[in-house]
Amino acid sequence: MSSMTPDDTAPENAARRTGMITALGAVPVLIVGTVFLMGLGGDPDTTSIDNEQTTATTSPVFIDANATNTPASSITPTTVTPTTFMPTTTVAPAATVLEAPLKQPIDPPLDPRGHEDHVEIGGIAIPKLGIDTPLLEGIRLTTLDNGPGHWPGSAMPGEVGNVVVAGHRTSHDAPFRDLDQLVAGDVVEFTTAAGLIEYTVTGTQIVDPDAIWIVDPTDTPTATLFACHPPGSTRQRIVVNLELS
């Protein structure tokens, strides 16, 4: 019996090594493929079911080449209805709705005669007093000399909060001259881009000039009109309180 030389065994050993490398190389490919499918969000069980449902095995049909006008095969094809998997919907708890913070009026200006831009934000009408005039933004005298002024930072007409408006009583057309004639039930109308907003007088009061609390925000739609009192004096203030009609 002749012995095998290294040259005789080399091809066989090479074949074995190639087979082992090929087998080992298939393992990481399989692992990578599985991870990729799962990375797409597919449940492994769901993925295998989908593959089974979308693969149909059909037996071959042999047709006689010599047949003419042969009716179609009576074999009824099997229809596979795909199963629709509905995703699980998780209902989040209702969000807590926070109320908007009350608007805070600015502090009284330290320079009451300082410059303010002329900004008209709407109109104010007091039918009982025959008043119908533009409503301006600002409370410096340079603004009030042109008409009633809305206190910046206070609520706008129609909003929740306190709409604060100041005006002259004895000068510059004196729009608030007869403010003391208003009584509960009288009407004050504001006009803005939102339309006509009506407020009803609830009462009047006389306060000292340092009663800054009259401009405080409220948690309901209210309004406050004020002016110097008595007419021609700055000793006190007359305040008219209103609520949204």
C-alpha positions in Angstrom: 0.0 0.0 0.0 1.5 3.3 -1.0 1.5 6.2 1.6 -0.1 9.5 0.9 2.3 12.4 0.4 1.6 15.9 1.7 0.8 16.9 -1.8 -1.9 14.2 -2.0 -3.6 15.5 1.2 -3.3 19.2 0.5 -6.5 19.4 -1.7 -8.5 17.5 0.8 -7.4 19.6 3.8 -8.1 22.7 1.8 -11.6 21.5 1.1 -12.2 20.8 4.7 -11.0 24.3 5.8 -13.1 25.9 3.1 -16.2 24.0 4.3 -15.6 25.0 7.9 -15.1 28.7 7.1 -18.3 28.7 5.0 -20.3 27.1 7.8 -18.9 29.5 10.4 -19.5 32.5 8.2 -23.2 31.6 7.9 -23.7 32.0 11.6 -23.0 35.8 11.9 -25.0 36.4 8.7 -28.0 34.7 10.2 -27.6 36.7 13.5 -27.3 40.0 11.6 -30.4 39.2 9.5 -32.5 38.5 12.7 -31.3 41.6 14.4 -32.1 43.7 11.3 -35.7 42.4 11.1 -36.3 43.0 14.8 -34.8 46.5 14.4 -37.6 47.2 12.0 -40.0 46.8 14.9 -41.3 43.4 13.8 -42.2 40.9 16.5 -40.3 37.6 15.5 -43.6 35.6 16.0 -45.5 38.1 13.9 -42.8 38.1 11.2 -42.9 34.3 10.8 -46.7 34.3 10.6 -46.7 36.9 7.9 -44.2 34.9 5.9 -46.4 31.8 6.2 -49.5 33.6 5.1 -47.9 35.3 2.1 -46.4 32.1 0.7 -48.7 29.8 -1.2 -47.8 26.4 -2.8 -49.5 25.7 -6.1 -49.4 22.3 -7.8 -48.2 22.4 -11.5 -51.0 22.2 -14.1 -50.3 20.2 -17.3 -52.1 21.2 -20.4 -52.5 18.9 -23.4 -50.8 20.7 -26.4 -53.3 19.0 -28.8 -56.4 20.2 -27.0 -58.4 23.0 -28.6 -60.7 25.3 -26.7 -60.3 23.3 -23.6 -62.3 24.7 -20.7 -60.2 26.1 -17.9 -59.1 23.7 -15.2 -61.7 23.0 -12.6 -59.2 23.3 -9.8 -60.3 26.1 -7.5 -57.3 28.2 -6.5 -56.8 28.6 -2.8 -57.1 32.2 -1.6 -55.1 33.0 1.4 -56.6 35.9 3.3 -53.9 37.9 5.1 -54.4 38.5 8.8 -54.3 42.1 9.8 -52.6 42.6 13.1 -53.9 45.7 14.9 -51.3 47.6 16.9 -51.9 48.0 20.5 -53.0 51.5 21.3 -52.0 52.9 24.7 -54.2 55.8 25.8 -52.2 58.4 27.7 -53.8 60.0 30.7 -55.6 63.3 30.1 -53.3 66.3 30.4 -53.9 68.7 33.1 -55.1 72.0 31.7 -53.7 74.9 33.6 -55.5 78.2 33.7 -53.8 81.1 32.1 -52.1 83.3 34.6 -53.9 86.5 35.4 -52.6 89.5 33.6 -50.6 91.8 35.8 -50.9 95.6 35.2 -47.6 97.5 35.0 -46.5 99.6 37.9 -47.6 103.3 37.8 -45.0 105.1 35.6 -42.5 107.2 37.4 -42.6 109.8 34.6 -46.3 110.5 34.1 -45.6 113.0 31.4 -43.1 110.8 29.6 -43.5 109.9 25.9 -45.9 107.2 24.8 -46.7 106.1 21.3 -50.2 106.9 20.2 -51.8 103.5 19.9 -55.6 103.1 19.4 -56.8 99.7 20.5 -60.5 100.1 20.1 -63.3 102.3 21.4 -65.3 103.0 24.6 -68.9 104.2 24.7 -71.0 105.2 27.7 -74.5 105.7 26.3 -75.9 107.3 29.5 -73.2 110.0 29.4 -73.2 110.5 25.6 -69.5 109.2 25.4 -68.2 107.4 22.3 -64.5 107.9 21.8 -61.4 105.9 20.9 -59.7 103.8 23.5 -55.9 104.3 23.7 -53.1 102.2 25.1 -51.3 103.9 28.0 -51.9 105.9 31.2 -49.3 108.6 31.0 -50.8 112.1 30.7 -49.4 112.4 27.2 -51.8 109.6 26.3 -54.8 110.6 28.5 -54.7 114.1 27.0 -55.9 112.4 23.8 -58.6 110.2 25.3 -59.3 107.4 27.8 -56.3 105.1 28.2 -56.1 101.4 28.9 -53.7 100.4 31.7 -51.0 98.4 30.1 -50.9 94.8 31.4 -54.5 94.8 32.6 -57.0 92.5 30.8 -58.4 93.4 27.4 -62.2 93.8 27.0 -63.9 90.4 27.0 -61.0 88.6 28.7 -61.0 87.1 32.2 -59.5 89.8 34.5 -59.8 93.5 35.2 -60.0 95.9 32.3 -58.6 99.2 33.8 -59.3 102.5 32.0 -58.4 106.0 33.1 -59.6 109.4 31.8 -59.8 113.1 32.4 -62.7 114.9 34.1 -62.0 118.6 33.5 -59.6 118.9 30.6 -58.9 117.6 27.1 -62.6 117.1 26.3 -63.2 115.6 29.8 -64.5 112.2 28.7 -65.0 111.1 32.3 -66.5 114.4 33.6 -69.8 112.8 34.6 -68.5 109.5 35.8 -70.2 110.1 39.2 -73.6 109.9 37.5 -73.2 106.2 36.7 -75.2 103.8 38.9 -75.6 100.0 39.1 -77.2 98.7 35.9 -75.8 101.3 33.5 -73.9 100.0 30.5 -70.4 100.7 29.2 -69.5 99.3 25.7 -66.0 98.4 24.5 -65.2 97.9 20.8 -62.2 95.8 19.8 -61.1 93.7 16.9 -63.2 90.9 18.6 -66.4 93.0 18.3 -68.7 94.8 20.7 -68.2 93.8 24.4 -70.7 95.1 27.0 -70.1 95.6 30.7 -72.6 96.6 33.4 -72.0 98.9 36.3 -72.1 97.2 39.7 -71.2 100.2 41.8 -69.0 103.2 42.5 -66.6 104.3 45.2 -64.3 107.1 46.2 -60.7 106.2 47.2 -57.4 107.8 48.0 -54.8 108.3 45.2 -52.6 105.5 46.7 -55.3 102.9 46.4 -53.4 101.0 43.7 -55.4 97.8 44.5 -58.2 99.1 42.2 -56.1 97.8 39.2 -55.5 94.3 40.7 -56.4 91.4 38.4 -59.6 89.5 39.0 -60.6 85.9 38.3 -63.8 86.9 36.4 -64.3 89.4 33.5 -64.5 92.8 35.2 -63.7 96.4 34.4 -62.7 99.5 36.3 -63.0 103.1 35.2 -61.4 105.8 37.3 -60.6 109.5 37.3 -59.6 112.3 39.6 -62.2 113.5 42.2 -63.7 115.9 42.9 -63.6 117.5 39.4 -60.6 119.8 39.2 -58.8 118.2 42.1 -56.4 115.3 42.5 -57.2 114.7 46.1 -59.1 111.5 45.5 -60.2 109.1 42.8 -63.7 108.1 41.7 -63.9 104.5 40.7 -66.6 102.7 38.7 -66.7 98.9 38.9 -68.3 96.8 36.2 -68.8 93.2 35.2 -69.2 91.6 31.8 -72.9 91.7 30.8 
